[in-house]
Amino acid sequence: MIKWFFSGFLLILYSVATAQLQSVSKTLINDLPVYQAYHPNLKMKSAQAPKSCDEDTLEYARYKGTAYTGIGIFNGYALGQYFDTPDSVEITGTTFYCWGLSSGNDTVELTVKLYKAGSDTLPTGSALRTTTIKIDTAFGGGVLTALRRSVVFPTSYKTNEPFIITIESSDSLRVAIVTNSYTAKDGDAENLACGTVSGTWYNCLNLNINGTPLDCDVLIEPHVKYKTFADFSVDNCFRITDSVAFTNKSSKILGHRMYNRYMSYGLGQYAYYWYFGLGAGSIYDPAPKYKYFTNNNYQVRLITTMYGWRSPIGCGDTAYFDLHYQPTEITYLADTPVCSGNAAVINAFSTGNISWFNSVSDTTAFLKSSTYTTPVLDSTMIYVVQAKNFECETQKKTILIPVATTPDLPTVFNDSICLNAKANLSASSNVGQIIWWTDSVKGVALDTGNVYVTPSLTSSKLYYAETNNFGCLSSKRVEVVADVNSNNAPSDPITNTDSLICLYDGNAILIAASPDGDDLRWYTNPTGGTAVSTSGSYSFTPTTLGNKFIYVEAYDGQCASTRVQKKIAVWTFPSHSFMETDTLCLGDTLNLDFSYTFGAVKWFDAASGGNVVYDSNKFKINDLSKATTFYLEPYSNACKDTMRHPLEIEVLPFGKLTQLQASSVCANNPATLTANTNVGYIIWSSSAIMDTILAQSNLYVTQPLKATSTFYAATKNYKCISVPEPITVTVKPAPSADFNYQVNSTGNFTFVASSPGLSYNWNFGDGNTGIGKSLTYKYTSNGNFDVTLNTTNGQGCSASSKRSVKVAGITGSVSNHVANFNVNVWPNPTNGFLFLELNSSQCNASLVSIDGKLLNNWQLYNGFNTIDLNEATQAAGTYILKISNKESTQYFRIIKQ
């Protein structure tokens, strides 16, 4: 579609009628094709190796244009366009659009140059490539196809750095160079174009035509060759619980607006087509995330398409990656413990393939299967398993197969008793627990333990003992005989209850009596053995903790009664480690916890005797108003500590917070916070819970603050911290000191502050100053000048910013700055002392009065310098500071207060 655009006659300079860039009042018609977005079906695209795309012409500026205009150039006035280089490119030439403005049929020779771009996006150094072309006045109706000119450099230039192509002329006859519309701001404020005024290059946003900034692009279209490729990376071994992130590592040219026109459309995602594998989805996206829902392996494909400016379809490349899932962690089933002499069957479960190893360090599996039958086991074994899916594998997991020893047949001890007595049947085994049965195969389980006390028997009876070790049984039940003779047993002795004795409290006395007056015999065994005492009592001395058993029977000379079992529990008091002193904040609660072991603690008010104040293993003490000493006695059951442990609790007061104050500050400045306390010291935090302490002092200076902020202060006396109190620092907004400038003519600039309603003080970098939001200033010498704007708002807050401007083309002027000589002077105004920072040695400073009288000289050195103006004059006023080296001189207007 052909677009029609119009522009008026505009001027960039006013000072010299014959020395100016002009827009040209001609209608320009874009009759070149503009390709629309095209999205092919890429699902069946085959793989391609990375390749060189066809040579392209970068028409970025033309596609941005909503209208087009011509700007005249001639000797000393030129135009250029900046280009990024996201990857290696080869530049062979360029296309641009122009016509001669001569009233005759004259031709003008234009010079097309290729430069490296400097950090200021302006041409730097010497031209890297140069060629010329003659331009006539043929206008051809203003269609771009008629105005199109192409040049080829003598040799191509390969680079991966930004470059600029310029169109220059040494002729006095003007040539109109086509740009997109600056009145419509087609440049989108990217500031890619540049131009010269009196041979000095400026970014076009620093130039204007009749006050309108040149927010446009020059229709300079480089001819470039490059390679594109598809590439991406992804963390392999995905889990279906997580999204998989793909990192696009394809050619950077694919994603750049100057090279891929889809980027300029805002459709950059269509340069990257992702196919996530068979049965999965697909998407256009530069760097997508995708969540898989099944544990399958997928071949992921990325197809990139480079949509050049001269190719409606583009060229592409394809990259592949075989993506594998991460196996799930292994679970297993096994019937354990395994009785020794048997094998175990282990079933392992995972979404991956199971491998079995003898140890964690083994790298070669002895079996690959989900089921493993072990050999016959006699001891506990550890096996190692791992699930794998290609290179994706789980951590090696150890499987413990506990093996319980199959117990031996129990060793039994029969008992022979008299009629109506109870038998004490005994059994023991190498491992496990004895179970007593009424039958050799079935029957009823009567009891567990090494001793079984039968009911009173009137006849002999058989019982059966079996060993059980974690489910592993002895090979059979062993018969145990309770033999009852015909003689009647005497009555069982009468004894005291089971006893508790403390380990360190001496002996336990066991007492028994026969109802029939028979003799008594004490034993340490349930059956058989030799009596350890034949009196009515038995003295037991404890040596270890635990339950001890003693047996006593009555004997009438012929028969013995049932041996009656007596249990003695040997116990002791808990052992604690007590501190001798502790601290309690006044009105606070002291929490002590002794529940980590058995027993409890009694708190006495005296070292002996006295009263019990507290009795527990957890304490909350909150009613103390002065220092107090308690005496702590641990105990458990009837066993108590042999001594009381003193604990002195000191009671400390909290400090009282007073005179809490904070200064209000301007943004980006620190604030000063102050407070006092009668006890301890002040702590400061930005958190109400005081988890981060910023300072421990009566005065705290904050970091520079950007917004109103709340801080918290509290007193601290040892470990007693008062309730934090908030204090808010009001931060007043800082003004903006941003400004822009326009080049009006040689050395003539207009500086405009960006924000209204402020006080404005300008320093133009040559010693002169000014006041006002917008100022026009003319320099009298060439050089680079640092222009500084200081602003102040109604709340007394100030800001400062600096920009460097370049002045060139002033005839008969000595440069104020050279590359190796820069000076920074402050403060100004000053009360006498000046600080100077310079990057040149062998410099001299001279102070000159406003009427030209030399007042003093100083020798300066490379780096930081200080001079005292009071050495030259005590009078306040305005002076000129002259700083010189062998190459140049700089002047500064100094105000001494």
Sequence and secondary structure as in RCSB ss.txt:
>XXXX:A:sequence
MIKWFFSGFLLILYSVATAQLQSVSKTLINDLPVYQAYHPNLKMKSAQAPKSCDEDTLEYARYKGTAYTGIGIFN
GYALGQYFDTPDSVEITGTTFYCWGLSSGNDTVELTVKLYKAGSDTLPTGSALRTTTIKIDTAFGGGVLTALRRS
VVFPTSYKTNEPFIITIESSDSLRVAIVTNSYTAKDGDAENLACGTVSGTWYNCLNLNINGTPLDCDVLIEPHVK
YKTFADFSVDNCFRITDSVAFTNKSSKILGHRMYNRYMSYGLGQYAYYWYFGLGAGSIYDPAPKYKYFTNNNYQV
RLITTMYGWRSPIGCGDTAYFDLHYQPTEITYLADTPVCSGNAAVINAFSTGNISWFNSVSDTTAFLKSSTYTTP
VLDSTMIYVVQAKNFECETQKKTILIPVATTPDLPTVFNDSICLNAKANLSASSNVGQIIWWTDSVKGVALDTGN
VYVTPSLTSSKLYYAETNNFGCLSSKRVEVVADVNSNNAPSDPITNTDSLICLYDGNAILIAASPDGDDLRWYTN
PTGGTAVSTSGSYSFTPTTLGNKFIYVEAYDGQCASTRVQKKIAVWTFPSHSFMETDTLCLGDTLNLDFSYTFGA
VKWFDAASGGNVVYDSNKFKINDLSKATTFYLEPYSNACKDTMRHPLEIEVLPFGKLTQLQASSVCANNPATLTA
NTNVGYIIWSSSAIMDTILAQSNLYVTQPLKATSTFYAATKNYKCISVPEPITVTVKPAPSADFNYQVNSTGNFT
FVASSPGLSYNWNFGDGNTGIGKSLTYKYTSNGNFDVTLNTTNGQGCSASSKRSVKVAGITGSVSNHVANFNVNV
WPNPTNGFLFLELNSSQCNASLVSIDGKLLNNWQLYNGFNTIDLNEATQAAGTYILKISNKESTQYFRIIKQ
>XXXX:A:secstr
  EEE     BS  S TTS  EEE   EEE S          TT      EE   EE  HHHHH SSEEEEEEBT
TB EEEEE  SS EEEEEEEEEEEE  SSS  EEEEEEEEEE TTSSEEEEEEEEEEEEE    GGGBHHHHEEE
EEEEEEEEESS EEEEEEE SSS EEEEEE TTTTTTTT   EEEEETTEEEEGGGBEETTEE    B  EEEEE
 EE   EEE SSB TTS EEEEE S GGGG TTT HHHHHT GGGGEEEE  TTS EEE SS EE   S   EEE
EEEEEE  SS SS EEEEEEEEE B     EEEE  SEETTB  EEEEE SSEEEEESSTT  S SEESSEEE  
 BSS EEEEEEEEETTEE   EEEEE EE      EEE EEEEET EEEEEEE SSSEEEEESSSSSS EEEESS
EEEEEE SS EEEEEEEEETTEE SS EEEEEEEEEEE     EE   EEEETTS  EEEEEE TT  EEEEESS
SSSS  SB SSEEEE   SSEEEEEEEEEE SS B   EEEEEEEE        SEEEEETT  EEEE TTSSSE
EEEESSSSS  EEEEESEEEE    S EEEEEEEEETTEE SS EEEEEEEE    EEEEEE  EETTB  EEEE
EESSSEEEEESSTT  SEEEESSEEE   BSS EEEEEEEEETTEE   EEEEE EE      EEEEEEETTEEE
EEESSSSSEEEEE SSS EEESSEEEEE SS EEEEEEEEEE TTS EEEEEEEEEE   TT   S BTTB EEE
E SSBSSEEEEEES SSEEEEEEETTS EEEEEEE SEEEEEEGGGT    EEEEEEEE SS EEEEEEEE 
